[in-house]
């Protein structure tokens, strides 16, 4: 009887210890945000590309803040990343030959971000003529005033026309219009 109690006690302790370890691991992997910088603790199997996509940044930005990461990352490494909160949405009219992937890349967001902004959207429901929302992370938006040109918007926001077009791919196909919402890069 004492042997059974010993093993039961041992199993309970081992199970409880495993539970505590799991709780500590999940607590450690929660990002910490301080002054606009996120500290991310790398989980097993994560890649720089996946981490950059998760935080709406580029691999180059991750390397800029973490030069040592160029040599590789392992579970437990701490990475500093800029916090880019959702600041709004652009609207995109799906055109011929566009795919969910091509639109997400044009706006520099992940396919998952576009799907989350448009519940029910997937490759099968992505159709020409449909207007979808494109999330904007970390940048401010600007509503074009009556009569403004792309140059006026660029000057008013202290950015180059080239940067404005690069972050708003819709401007490659059409001119600015009154009440159009544009993303302004920082």
DARAWO-V865989 format. One record per backbone hydrogen bond with DSSP energy under -0.5 kcal/mol. NH is the residue of the N-H (numbers start at 1). CO is the residue of the C=O. E is the energy in kcal/mol with one decimal. If there is no record, write none. Layout:
nh,co,e
NH,CO,E
NH,CO,E
This chain:
nh,co,e
5,1,-2.2
6,2,-2.5
7,3,-2.4
8,4,-2.7
9,5,-2.8
10,6,-2.8
11,7,-2.7
12,8,-2.5
13,9,-2.8
14,10,-2.9
15,11,-2.8
16,12,-2.7
17,13,-3.0
18,14,-2.6
19,15,-2.2
20,16,-2.7
21,17,-2.6
22,18,-2.4
23,19,-2.4
24,20,-2.4
25,21,-2.6
26,22,-2.5
27,23,-2.0
28,24,-2.3
29,25,-1.8
30,27,-0.9
32,39,-2.0
34,32,-0.5
34,37,-3.0
37,34,-2.1
38,81,-4.1
39,32,-3.1
40,38,-0.7
40,79,-3.1
42,40,-0.6
42,77,-3.0
46,43,-2.0
51,47,-2.4
52,48,-2.8
53,49,-2.2
54,50,-2.3
55,51,-1.8
56,53,-1.2
57,52,-2.6
62,58,-1.9
63,59,-2.5
64,60,-2.2
65,61,-1.8
66,62,-1.5
69,66,-2.1
70,67,-1.5
71,68,-1.3
72,69,-1.8
76,42,-3.1
77,74,-2.3
79,40,-3.1
79,77,-0.5
81,38,-2.7
83,36,-3.4
84,82,-0.5
85,83,-0.5
87,136,-3.2
88,136,-1.0
90,134,-2.9
92,132,-2.9
94,92,-0.6
94,130,-2.9
98,95,-1.7
103,99,-2.4
104,100,-2.2
105,101,-2.4
106,102,-2.0
107,103,-1.8
108,105,-0.8
109,104,-2.6
114,110,-1.7
115,111,-2.4
116,112,-2.7
117,113,-1.7
118,114,-0.9
118,115,-0.6
121,118,-2.5
125,122,-0.5
126,122,-0.7
127,125,-1.0
129,94,-2.9
130,127,-1.8
132,92,-2.8
132,130,-0.5
134,90,-3.3
135,133,-0.5
136,88,-2.8
138,85,-3.3
138,136,-0.5
140,184,-1.1
142,182,-2.7
144,142,-0.6
144,180,-2.9
148,145,-2.1
153,149,-2.2
154,150,-2.3
155,151,-2.7
156,152,-2.7
157,153,-1.3
158,155,-1.1
159,154,-2.2
164,160,-2.1
165,161,-2.4
166,162,-2.5
167,163,-2.0
168,164,-0.9
171,168,-2.5
172,169,-1.9
173,170,-1.2
174,170,-1.9
179,144,-3.1
180,177,-2.0
182,142,-3.1
182,180,-0.6
184,140,-3.5
185,183,-0.6
